[in-house]
Amino acid sequence: MKYKLVLLFSLIYTISANCQVKDQLITANGAVADGQTNNAAVIQQLIDKAAAGGGGRVIVPPGNFMSGPVFLKSGVDLHLELGARLLGSTDRADYGAYNGRPALVSAKNQNNISISGKGIIDGQGQELMLDIFKKLRSGEMKQDSSWLYKRPGIGRTMILTFTSCTNVKVTGVTLKDATDWVQDYRECNGVIIDGITVQSTAYWNNDGLDITDSKNVRITNCFINASDDALCFKSENPESSCENVFVDNCTLRSSANGLKFGTRNSGGFRNFKIRNLSIFDTYRSAIALESVDGGFLENIDIQHVVAKNTGNAIFIRRGHRNTDGVVGSLKGIYIANVKVETPLLKPDQGYPIEGPPDHLRPGFDKMPVRPSNFHIYGHPFLPYNLIPSSIVGLPGYPVEDVTLENIEISYGGRANKNIAYIPLDKITEIPENPANYPEFSMFGELPAWGFYIRHAAGIKMINVKISYLENDFRPAMVLDDVKGMKLSNMKIPTVKELPVIQLNNTDGISFQQLEMPVTEAKGILKTNYR
C-alpha cells in the first residue's frame, strides 16, 4: 500500500512538472508589458521551445505587449488571458520585405495550432499606416505614384495568416485594426473559428475573415465589424477550392459586403451550409455570390439571415473576368428565410472608414442631373437610383438552378428620372460588363427596383415579398433572357406605374399566386427586344 501511494504521488508530481513545462508565461521569460518593447524574440523562443517539447501553451498575461511578427509551430497554443493585449509593431521595417503581405502571427505547413483566450491582438493599423506613408514619402518604400490618391499596394500587414496547415483553432480572442485583411486561412484543412470578435475599421481593405481554398471549416458565434467584406470566401488556386464549410450564429457589419463568395474564384466553392446571420449597417450586399474567374460555385445553402440598413440584399453574378480561360459555373444555390431592409441613404455613413461612394443615392446628393466629371479615386462615376437585388449571368452562360424561398425585402424607394432613367425598350442596352470587378453596382442604373434577372435558367422564387417605402417609377421586376422560371406566392404590394413585371425574351415563366394591386393582364408586360 505504501509503495502504491509513493508511486501515485510520484506520478502526480511528474504530470504537474510536465504541465509546468507545457505552459510558458512570456513575462517569466523576459517579456515587458510597456507597449513599446518589441517582445517578438521572447515569444518566438517560447513557441519554438514548446514545439520542440511536443507542444504546449505560450501564455500572454494581462498587460500591453508589443511585438513584431511571430510564427506558430505545430502543437502550440498562443493563449491570451483576459486583459492581455498583443500589439503589432508600428514600425513597418519590423515586418520584413515591403513588397510582401506579412502578418503579426502566421504559420505555414503546421499541425494542431491554436490561438485562444479572452485577450486582444491589435494590429495598431492606424499608427502603422502613418509609418507606411512616411516611408513612401521618404522613398524608403518604393511604389508608383498611385498611392497618392488611393490605398498603397505594398507594405500593408495582416494580423493572422495560416497557410497549408491542418487542425487550426482560433477561439475567444478579439482581433483589431489590421492595415490589410485581418485574417486569412489559406489551403488549410480542418479549421475551427469560434467566439471571436473582429473590430477593424482603421484602414481600407480590412476583410474581417477570409477563407481561401480551405476545406472542412467551421465558423460559429463570431462578431465581425470591418471596413471591407466581413465574411469572405475566396479561391485563388485553380487546383484547389473551398469545400465543406459550416457557418452559424454570426453578426456581420461592413463598409463593403456582409457575406461574400468570390472576390476571386479560380478553383471553386462547394458544399456550404450557412445559418443564422445578423447583418447591419453594411454598405454593399448582405449576400453576394460571384463566379467570375473560371471556377465553380455550387451546392450553397444559406438560411435565416436578417439584414438591417444594408445597401443591397442579394447579388448573384456569373461573369468572365478571366477572359483567356473558361467561364466558371454558378448553380445549385438555395437561399431561404431572409429579411432585408435596404435604406434610402448610405448605410455606413459615420463609420471611421466608409465605403467609397461608387454611386449617389437619391437624397444623398441634391444634384438634379448627372454630373459629367465627378471622380472618386481617379475614376469617373454617375449617380443612379437604389439598386435592386440581381441574378445576372452572360449570354450563353446563364446562372442556373437558384431557389429563393421565404424572402422579404423592403427598399427605400424615391427613384427619380432626373437622376437616371432606362426606358423599357432600352433594357437590352444595359452593359454586360463580363470582365468587370463583380459588385452589385457594376451595371450602373438598372430598370427595376426589386429584382433584375438576366441570362438565367431554372430560377425559383417561392413566397417572396418585395416592397418600397417611397414611390419608385420602375417596374418591380425585370426579367431579360430568362428561361424556365417559377414564381410562386409572389407578393408585390407597392406599385406606382405599370408594368409591375417586364418579361423580355423569356420562355417558360410560370406564375402561381401572384399578388399585386392590378391584374396579371395589366401588370405583366411581355416584350421581345434583342
Stockholm file with secondary structure:
# STOCKHOLM 1.0

chainA/1-530         MKYKLVLLFSLIYTISANCQVKDQLITANGAVADGQTNNAAVIQQLIDKAAAGGGGRVIVPPGNFMSGPVFLKSGVDLHLELGARLLGSTDRADYGAYNGRPALVSAKNQNNISISGKGIIDGQGQELMLDIFKKLRSGEMKQDSSWLYKRPGIGRTMILTFTSCTNVKVTGVTLKDATDWVQDYRECNGVIIDGITVQSTAYWNNDGLDITDSKNVRITNCFINASDDALCFKSENPESSCENVFVDNCTLRSSANGLKFGTRNSGGFRNFKIRNLSIFDTYRSAIALESVDGGFLENIDIQHVVAKNTGNAIFIRRGHRNTDGVVGSLKGIYIANVKVETPLLKPDQGYPIEGPPDHLRPGFDKMPVRPSNFHIYGHPFLPYNLIPSSIVGLPGYPVEDVTLENIEISYGGRANKNIAYIPLDKITEIPENPANYPEFSMFGELPAWGFYIRHAAGIKMINVKISYLENDFRPAMVLDDVKGMKLSNMKIPTVKELPVIQLNNTDGISFQQLEMPVTEAKGILKTNYR
#=GR chainA/1-530 SS CHHHHHHHHHHHHHHHHHHHHHEEEGGGGTCCCBSSSCCHHHHHHHHHHHHHTTCEEEEECSEEEEECCEECCTTEEEEECTTEEEEECSCGGGGCCTTSCCEEEEEESCEEEEEEESCEEECCHHHHHHHHHHHHHHTSSCCCGGGGTSCCSSSCCEEEEEESCEEEEEESCEEECCSSCSEEEESCEEEEEESCEEEECSSSSCCSEEEESCEEEEEESCEEEESSCSEEEEECCTTCCEEEEEEEEEEEEESSCSEEEEEEESSEEEEEEEEEEEEEEEEEEEEEEEECSSCEEEEEEEEEEEEEEEEEEEEEEECCCSTTSCCCEEEEEEEEEEEEEECSSCTTTTSSSCCCCSSCCBTTBCCSSCCSSCEETTEECCCCCCCCEEEECBTTBCEEEEEEEEEEEEECCCCCTTTCCCCGGGGGGSCCCTTSCCCTTTTCSCSCSSEEEEEEEEEEEEEEEEEESSCCCSCSEEEEEEESCEEEEEECCCCSSSCSEEEESCBSCEEEEEECSSCHHHHEEEECCC
#=GC SS_cons         CHHHHHHHHHHHHHHHHHHHHHEEEGGGGTCCCBSSSCCHHHHHHHHHHHHHTTCEEEEECSEEEEECCEECCTTEEEEECTTEEEEECSCGGGGCCTTSCCEEEEEESCEEEEEEESCEEECCHHHHHHHHHHHHHHTSSCCCGGGGTSCCSSSCCEEEEEESCEEEEEESCEEECCSSCSEEEESCEEEEEESCEEEECSSSSCCSEEEESCEEEEEESCEEEESSCSEEEEECCTTCCEEEEEEEEEEEEESSCSEEEEEEESSEEEEEEEEEEEEEEEEEEEEEEEECSSCEEEEEEEEEEEEEEEEEEEEEEECCCSTTSCCCEEEEEEEEEEEEEECSSCTTTTSSSCCCCSSCCBTTBCCSSCCSSCEETTEECCCCCCCCEEEECBTTBCEEEEEEEEEEEEECCCCCTTTCCCCGGGGGGSCCCTTSCCCTTTTCSCSCSSEEEEEEEEEEEEEEEEEESSCCCSCSEEEEEEESCEEEEEECCCCSSSCSEEEESCBSCEEEEEECSSCHHHHEEEECCC
//
